[in-house]
């Protein structure tokens, strides 16, 4: 659940956003962790010039409830979106985003496949995501069709004590790449063209990098362990 508060003039938008969400527990499987709630908040801006719209966000995420064993999670993210309107009802879009986060060992933050990192001091996550898409609204109709490709590269890394104190510290690291193709249609009621709606309507969004990072695991996985 999220919300935006913004000011808009003829060519620009300035605003803030916030959202709350949750990660479910996988404590009964594969040495996973408990569920917990988290909040996302940040600033955003949009600039329009001719047929081009540029949209950017900078935000922060943090845990707001603790699992049974306590702990913390916090992270940051940056996201940029570019849209080009071939005509008022034909839109091409591309985005690029980066997220970086850290969690304490007590949180059970590491994904289920990072088994072997016993007693980790913390777990780090970083993700790069990207995407392109096109949307066409049919003239005189309330419907549009769209097609999108989205991809991401995510890495989790846990440092842990190998049993000799930190004179011998090791790490367990895994990464995965995700590719998604989406297609569908949207219904517009009492709204104008795609371009008009982009400049005057409710086209802002909130992406959750933490949930996105977890979603990709178990599909294309590569794990590395070693000494530090």
C-alpha positions as CSV (number, residue, x, y, z in Angstrom):
1,X,0.0,0.0,0.0
2,X,1.5,3.4,-1.0
3,X,0.8,7.0,-1.7
4,X,2.2,10.0,-3.5
5,X,2.1,13.7,-2.6
6,X,3.3,16.1,-5.4
7,X,3.2,19.5,-6.9
8,X,2.9,19.9,-10.7
9,X,3.4,22.9,-13.0
10,X,3.3,23.1,-16.8
11,X,6.5,21.0,-17.4
12,X,7.6,19.6,-14.0
13,X,6.5,17.5,-11.1
14,X,8.1,17.4,-7.6
15,X,7.0,15.1,-4.9
16,X,7.4,12.5,-2.1
17,X,6.1,9.0,-1.8
18,X,5.8,6.3,0.7
19,X,4.6,2.7,1.0
20,X,4.4,-0.2,3.5
21,X,4.7,-3.9,2.7
22,X,5.7,-7.3,4.1
23,X,7.8,-10.4,3.4
24,X,6.2,-13.7,4.4
25,X,7.9,-16.3,6.5
26,X,9.7,-19.3,5.1
27,X,10.9,-20.4,8.5
28,X,9.4,-23.9,8.1
29,X,11.4,-24.6,5.0
30,X,15.1,-24.7,4.0
31,X,16.5,-22.8,7.0
32,X,14.6,-19.6,5.9
33,X,13.7,-16.7,8.1
34,X,10.7,-15.2,9.7
35,X,8.4,-12.7,8.0
36,X,8.6,-9.0,8.7
37,X,7.1,-5.6,7.6
38,X,9.0,-2.9,5.8
39,X,8.5,0.7,4.7
40,X,9.6,2.4,1.5
41,X,9.8,6.2,1.1
42,X,11.6,8.8,-1.0
43,X,11.5,11.7,-3.4
44,X,10.6,11.9,-7.1
45,X,10.5,14.3,-10.0
46,X,9.3,14.5,-13.5
47,X,10.2,16.7,-16.4
48,X,8.4,17.0,-19.8
49,X,9.8,18.4,-23.0
50,X,7.9,17.9,-26.2
51,X,7.2,14.2,-26.7
52,X,9.7,13.1,-24.0
53,X,9.0,12.6,-20.3
54,X,11.8,12.0,-17.8
55,X,10.9,10.5,-14.4
56,X,13.3,9.8,-11.5
57,X,13.1,8.4,-7.9
58,X,15.5,8.1,-5.0
59,X,14.3,6.2,-2.0
60,X,15.1,4.3,1.2
61,X,13.7,1.1,2.6
62,X,13.8,-0.2,6.2
63,X,12.3,-2.9,8.4
64,X,9.4,-1.6,10.6
65,X,8.6,-4.9,12.4
66,X,11.0,-7.5,13.7
67,X,10.8,-11.3,13.3
68,X,11.0,-13.5,16.4
69,X,14.8,-13.3,16.6
70,X,15.0,-9.6,16.1
71,X,17.4,-7.8,13.7
72,X,17.2,-5.0,11.1
73,X,17.1,-4.4,7.3
74,X,17.8,-1.1,5.5
75,X,18.6,-0.2,1.9
76,X,18.5,2.5,-0.8
77,X,17.5,2.7,-4.4
78,X,17.7,4.9,-7.5
79,X,15.4,4.6,-10.5
80,X,15.1,6.5,-13.8
81,X,12.4,6.2,-16.5
82,X,12.3,7.7,-20.0
83,X,9.1,7.8,-22.1
84,X,8.7,8.9,-25.7
85,X,5.4,9.5,-27.4
86,X,5.4,8.6,-31.0
87,X,2.0,10.2,-31.1
88,X,-0.5,11.0,-28.4
89,X,-1.7,7.4,-28.0
90,X,1.6,5.5,-28.7
91,X,4.2,5.4,-26.0
92,X,7.6,3.8,-25.8
93,X,9.3,3.5,-22.3
94,X,12.6,2.4,-20.8
95,X,13.8,2.3,-17.2
96,X,17.0,1.5,-15.2
97,X,17.3,1.1,-11.5
98,X,19.9,0.2,-8.8
99,X,19.3,-1.0,-5.2
100,X,21.7,-1.7,-2.4
101,X,20.7,-3.1,1.1
102,X,22.1,-4.7,4.3
103,X,20.5,-6.9,7.0
104,X,21.7,-8.2,10.3
105,X,22.3,-11.9,10.7
106,X,19.4,-12.2,13.2
107,X,16.8,-11.1,10.6
108,X,16.9,-14.3,8.5
109,X,17.3,-12.0,5.5
110,X,19.5,-14.3,3.4
111,X,17.7,-16.3,0.7
112,X,17.1,-20.0,1.3
113,X,19.8,-21.1,-1.1
114,X,22.6,-19.4,0.9
115,X,22.8,-22.4,3.2
116,X,26.3,-23.0,4.6
117,X,26.9,-19.4,5.7
118,X,26.7,-20.3,9.4
119,X,26.4,-17.4,11.9
120,X,26.7,-14.6,9.3
121,X,27.6,-11.2,10.7
122,X,25.4,-9.6,8.0
123,X,24.0,-10.1,4.5
124,X,24.4,-7.6,1.7
125,X,22.2,-7.4,-1.4
126,X,22.6,-5.4,-4.6
127,X,20.4,-5.4,-7.7
128,X,20.4,-3.8,-11.1
129,X,17.1,-3.9,-13.0
130,X,16.1,-2.6,-16.4
131,X,13.2,-2.8,-18.8
132,X,11.6,-1.5,-22.1
133,X,8.0,-1.5,-23.2
134,X,5.5,-0.1,-25.6
135,X,1.8,0.8,-25.2
136,X,-0.8,1.7,-27.8
137,X,-4.2,3.1,-27.0
138,X,-6.8,2.5,-29.7
139,X,-8.2,5.8,-31.0
140,X,-11.7,6.4,-29.8
141,X,-11.6,3.4,-27.5
142,X,-11.2,2.9,-23.7
143,X,-8.6,0.1,-24.2
144,X,-4.9,0.0,-24.8
145,X,-2.5,-2.9,-25.4
146,X,1.0,-3.2,-24.0
147,X,4.1,-5.4,-24.2
148,X,7.0,-5.2,-21.8
149,X,10.4,-6.8,-21.1
150,X,12.0,-6.5,-17.7
151,X,15.3,-7.9,-16.5
152,X,17.3,-7.9,-13.3
153,X,20.6,-9.1,-11.9
154,X,20.7,-9.7,-8.1
155,X,23.5,-10.7,-5.7
156,X,23.3,-11.7,-2.0
157,X,26.5,-12.1,0.0
158,X,26.9,-13.2,3.6
159,X,30.2,-13.1,5.6
160,X,30.4,-15.8,8.3
161,X,32.8,-17.2,10.9
162,X,34.4,-20.4,9.8
163,X,35.0,-21.5,13.4
164,X,38.4,-20.0,14.0
165,X,37.3,-16.5,15.0
166,X,37.7,-13.8,12.4
167,X,41.3,-14.8,11.7
168,X,39.6,-17.0,9.1
169,X,36.5,-15.4,7.8
170,X,34.6,-16.7,4.8
171,X,31.8,-15.7,2.6
172,X,28.9,-17.3,0.8
173,X,27.7,-15.4,-2.3
174,X,25.0,-16.1,-4.8
175,X,23.6,-14.3,-7.8
176,X,20.8,-14.7,-10.3
177,X,19.5,-13.1,-13.4
178,X,15.8,-12.8,-14.2
179,X,14.0,-12.1,-17.5
180,X,10.3,-11.4,-17.8
181,X,8.0,-10.7,-20.7
182,X,4.6,-9.2,-20.1
183,X,1.7,-8.4,-22.4
184,X,-1.9,-7.4,-21.7
185,X,-4.4,-4.6,-21.9
186,X,-5.5,-1.6,-19.8
187,X,-8.9,0.0,-19.5
188,X,-9.1,3.8,-19.3
189,X,-12.4,5.4,-18.0
190,X,-13.0,9.1,-18.3
191,X,-9.4,9.8,-19.3
192,X,-7.8,11.5,-22.2
193,X,-4.9,10.3,-24.5
194,X,-1.9,8.5,-23.1
195,X,0.3,11.6,-23.5
196,X,-2.3,13.8,-21.7
197,X,-2.6,11.2,-18.9
198,X,1.2,11.1,-18.5
199,X,1.4,14.8,-18.0
200,X,-1.8,15.3,-15.9
201,X,-3.0,11.9,-14.6
202,X,-2.0,9.4,-12.0
203,X,1.0,7.8,-13.8
204,X,3.4,7.7,-10.8
205,X,4.4,4.4,-9.3
206,X,6.4,2.8,-6.5
207,X,8.8,-0.2,-7.1
208,X,9.9,-2.4,-4.2
209,X,13.5,-3.6,-4.8
210,X,13.5,-5.9,-1.8
211,X,10.5,-8.0,-3.0
212,X,11.9,-7.9,-6.5
213,X,15.2,-9.2,-5.4
214,X,13.7,-12.2,-3.5
215,X,11.4,-13.1,-6.4
216,X,14.2,-14.1,-8.8
217,X,15.8,-16.7,-6.5
218,X,15.4,-20.3,-7.3
219,X,15.4,-19.8,-11.1
220,X,18.9,-19.0,-12.4
221,X,21.2,-19.5,-9.4
222,X,25.0,-19.4,-9.1
223,X,26.7,-19.7,-5.7
224,X,30.3,-19.1,-4.8
225,X,32.0,-19.6,-1.4
226,X,35.6,-18.8,-0.3
227,X,38.0,-17.2,2.2
228,X,38.3,-13.5,2.9
